[in-house]
């Protein structure tokens, strides 16, 4: 029986809109733990990373809002992820805003670095998350984690566990983007990562795109970290997200991506972020997030 560790990160101050701090609870309420157990996993819930209440925080830097607190939370998370992997448990992280991904990736990368192995990343998102404090029009750090992971961002994040980059740009696949800031687009083009827009999914189909993404993230690596932002889905499917954008993945495209990622046998860790119950309808988005986790973990139709 495969062992799995669930880690919640109830943080929303990396985003511009409140509410995603309740995402971990919403997914647990949607029967995540019992559903994974029914799938055959030995589930251990590590609880939540301790996160300060936003109202208690001092005024923040306008170019990278609440960066010290986010870096501190990411450091806590990275150590929990590393411990889970050290204990032979698959780390499943529940967000929270997408800035927490720096902690998830730092932790799993640190685990494999001790074995002199590298990881790749498949990042499924409506947004590029590739801003820096210099390019960001909002200063929201949830728009900066992917650039930080490959070493282009605030030092507090890029060097979270001492080594930068955490993942080589050539092993990063960004899938489903459709809402990119002008400066961010330039960053992506210059970075060396592989980016797949919604147009490419429309033209080639999800199967071809996700297989490309898996190949990119797997080449020369021990495995793949999956970062799933629920705003990658169309708001018709997932209304309760931090930053909804029309024209996203439909229900079956999202499930197919998860199923193919599972079939690759490359996944070493996963996170699901940006579920916002404040904006949701009867916990619809959290329930869908749980469904997608189950598909990524091996649930099949037959």
C-alpha positions in Angstrom: 0.0 0.0 0.0 1.5 3.4 -1.0 1.8 5.9 1.7 0.6 9.5 1.2 1.0 12.6 3.3 -1.5 15.5 3.2 -0.2 19.0 4.1 -2.4 22.1 4.2 -1.2 25.7 3.8 -4.0 28.1 4.7 -2.4 31.2 3.3 -4.1 33.8 1.1 -1.9 36.9 1.4 0.2 36.0 -1.7 -3.0 36.8 -3.7 -5.0 40.0 -4.3 -8.3 38.5 -3.2 -9.0 36.9 0.2 -10.4 33.4 0.7 -8.1 30.8 -0.6 -6.8 30.3 2.9 -9.9 28.2 3.4 -9.1 25.9 0.4 -7.4 23.1 2.4 -10.5 22.8 4.7 -12.8 22.9 1.7 -10.9 20.0 0.1 -10.9 18.0 3.3 -14.6 18.6 3.7 -15.1 17.2 0.2 -13.9 13.9 1.5 -10.3 14.0 0.2 -8.8 11.9 2.9 -11.4 9.1 2.9 -11.5 9.0 -0.9 -7.8 8.5 -1.1 -8.0 5.8 1.6 -10.7 4.1 -0.5 -8.4 4.2 -3.5 -5.9 2.1 -1.5 -3.5 4.7 0.0 -2.2 4.7 3.6 -3.1 8.4 4.3 -1.5 10.4 7.0 -2.7 14.0 7.4 0.2 16.2 8.7 -2.2 19.0 9.4 -1.6 22.6 8.3 1.5 24.7 8.2 1.1 27.4 10.8 0.3 30.7 9.0 -0.1 34.1 10.6 -3.4 35.9 10.3 -3.2 38.6 7.6 -4.7 41.2 9.9 -1.8 40.8 12.3 0.9 41.5 9.6 2.7 44.8 9.3 2.3 46.9 6.1 3.9 45.1 3.1 6.3 46.0 0.3 4.2 47.1 -2.7 6.4 45.3 -5.2 6.3 41.9 -3.4 3.5 42.1 -0.8 4.1 40.1 2.4 7.3 38.5 1.0 9.0 37.9 4.4 5.9 36.1 5.8 5.4 34.1 2.5 9.1 33.0 2.5 8.8 31.9 6.2 5.6 29.9 5.4 7.3 28.3 2.4 10.3 27.3 4.5 8.0 25.6 7.0 6.2 23.8 4.2 9.4 22.7 2.5 10.6 21.0 5.6 7.3 19.2 6.0 7.4 18.1 2.3 11.0 16.9 2.7 10.1 14.9 5.8 7.2 13.3 4.1 9.4 12.2 1.1 12.1 11.1 3.5 9.5 8.9 5.2 8.6 7.4 1.8 5.3 9.2 1.7 4.0 10.9 -1.4 3.5 14.6 -0.5 0.1 16.1 -1.4 0.0 19.8 -0.6 -3.3 21.7 -0.4 -3.3 25.5 -0.9 -3.7 28.3 -0.3 -2.5 30.7 -2.9 0.1 29.6 -5.5 3.1 31.2 -3.9 3.2 28.2 -1.6 4.5 26.1 -4.5 8.0 27.5 -3.8 7.9 25.6 -0.5 6.5 22.4 -2.1 9.2 22.4 -4.8 12.0 23.4 -2.5 11.1 20.5 -0.2 10.8 17.7 -2.8 13.9 19.0 -4.7 15.9 19.0 -1.4 14.8 15.4 -0.8 16.1 14.2 -4.2 19.2 16.5 -4.1 20.4 14.4 -1.2 20.4 11.5 -3.6 22.1 13.6 -6.3 18.9 13.5 -8.4 16.9 16.3 -10.1 13.2 16.8 -10.5 11.0 18.4 -13.2 7.8 20.4 -12.9 4.5 20.3 -14.8 2.6 23.5 -13.9 -1.0 23.7 -15.0 -2.4 27.2 -14.7 -4.3 30.0 -16.4 -1.5 32.3 -15.5 2.3 32.2 -16.0 3.2 32.9 -12.4 6.4 34.2 -13.9 6.5 37.8 -12.7 9.3 39.3 -10.7 9.0 42.2 -8.3 10.2 44.4 -11.2 7.7 43.2 -13.7 4.6 42.5 -11.6 1.8 45.1 -12.0 0.2 44.1 -8.7 3.1 43.0 -6.4 1.1 39.8 -5.6 3.6 37.0 -4.9 1.3 34.3 -6.1 2.3 35.6 -9.6 6.0 34.9 -8.9 6.5 31.3 -7.8 7.4 29.6 -11.1 10.0 32.2 -11.9 11.4 31.9 -8.4 11.7 28.1 -8.7 14.0 28.5 -11.7 16.0 31.2 -10.0 14.5 34.4 -11.3 12.8 36.2 -8.5 13.2 37.5 -4.9 16.2 36.0 -3.2 14.0 35.1 -0.2 12.3 32.6 -2.5 14.9 31.6 -5.1 17.3 30.5 -2.4 14.8 29.2 0.1 16.8 26.0 0.8 20.1 27.3 -0.3 20.3 26.1 -3.9 19.1 28.0 -7.0 17.6 27.1 -9.3 15.5 24.4 -7.6 14.5 23.0 -11.0 16.2 23.5 -14.4 14.2 25.7 -16.8 14.5 23.0 -19.5 12.6 20.7 -17.2 9.6 23.0 -16.6 6.4 22.6 -18.6 3.7 25.4 -18.2 0.3 24.2 -19.4 -3.0 26.0 -20.1 -1.9 29.7 -19.9 -4.3 32.3 -21.2 -3.8 35.4 -19.1 -0.3 36.8 -19.1 1.1 40.2 -18.1 3.2 42.0 -20.7 6.4 41.9 -18.7 5.7 38.4 -17.6 5.4 37.3 -21.3 8.9 38.6 -22.0 10.2 36.7 -18.9 8.7 33.5 -20.1 10.0 33.8 -23.6 13.5 34.5 -22.3 13.5 31.8 -19.6 14.0 28.5 -21.5 10.9 26.9 -20.0 8.3 25.1 -22.3 5.0 26.9 -22.3 1.8 25.6 -23.8 -1.1 28.1 -24.3 -4.8 27.3 -24.5 -4.5 27.8 -28.2 -2.0 24.9 -28.4 -4.4 22.7 -26.4 -7.2 23.7 -28.8 -5.2 22.9 -31.8 -3.3 19.8 -30.8 -5.5 18.4 -28.0 -4.8 17.7 -24.4 -3.3 14.3 -24.9 -0.5 15.6 -27.2 0.2 18.6 -25.0 0.4 16.8 -21.7 2.5 14.0 -23.1 4.9 16.7 -24.3 4.9 18.3 -20.9 5.6 14.9 -19.2 8.5 14.3 -21.6 10.0 17.8 -20.9 9.7 17.4 -17.1 11.0 13.9 -17.1 14.1 14.2 -19.4 17.1 13.6 -17.2 15.1 13.8 -13.9 14.0 11.3 -11.3 10.4 12.4 -11.6 7.8 15.2 -11.8 6.2 17.6 -9.3 2.7 18.5 -10.4 1.4 22.0 -9.5 -2.3 22.3 -10.3 -3.9 25.7 -10.0 -7.7 25.2 -10.2 -8.0 28.4 -12.2 -6.6 26.4 -15.1 -10.2 25.1 -15.5 -12.9 27.2 -17.0 -14.9 29.1 -14.4 -18.0 27.2 -15.6 -16.3 24.1 -14.1 -14.5 25.8 -11.2 -16.2 29.0 -10.2 -14.5 29.2 -6.7 -10.9 30.2 -7.6 -8.7 33.1 -6.7 -8.4 34.6 -10.2 -10.9 33.1 -12.7 -10.3 33.5 -16.4 -12.7 32.4 -19.2 -11.7 29.9 -21.8 -10.0 27.3 -19.6 -9.8 23.6 -19.5 -13.1 21.7 -19.5 -14.0 18.8 -17.2 -12.7 16.0 -19.3 -9.5 17.8 -20.5 -8.6 18.3 -16.8 -9.3 14.7 -15.9 -7.4 13.4 -19.0 -4.3 15.4 -18.0 -4.4 13.9 -14.5 -4.9 10.4 -15.8 -2.0 10.7 -18.3 0.2 12.1 -15.5 -0.6 9.1 -13.4 -0.1 6.6 -16.2 3.4 8.1 -16.8 4.4 6.8 -13.3 6.6 9.9 -13.0 4.8 11.8 -10.3 6.8 12.3 -7.1 4.7 15.0 -5.4 1.6 17.3 -6.1 -0.1 20.4 -4.9 -3.6 21.8 -5.6 -4.0 25.6 -5.1 -6.3 28.6 -5.4 -9.6 27.0 -4.2 -11.6 29.9 -2.9 -14.8 28.7 -1.0 -15.9 32.4 -0.6 -16.5 32.5 -4.4 -17.7 28.9 -4.8 -21.1 27.3 -5.3 -21.9 24.5 -2.7 -18.2 23.5 -2.6 -18.2 22.6 -6.3 -14.6 23.6 -7.0 -13.2 21.8 -4.0 -15.1 18.7 -4.9 -13.7 18.9 -8.4 -10.2 19.4 -7.0 -10.7 16.2 -5.0 -11.8 14.4 -8.2 -8.7 15.6 -10.1 -6.4 14.5 -7.2 -8.0 11.0 -7.4 -7.4 10.8 -11.1 -3.8 11.9 -10.7 -3.5 9.2 -8.0 -4.8 6.4 -10.2 -8.6 6.3 -10.0 -9.9 4.9 -13.3 -13.3 4.6 -14.9 -12.9 0.9 -15.3 
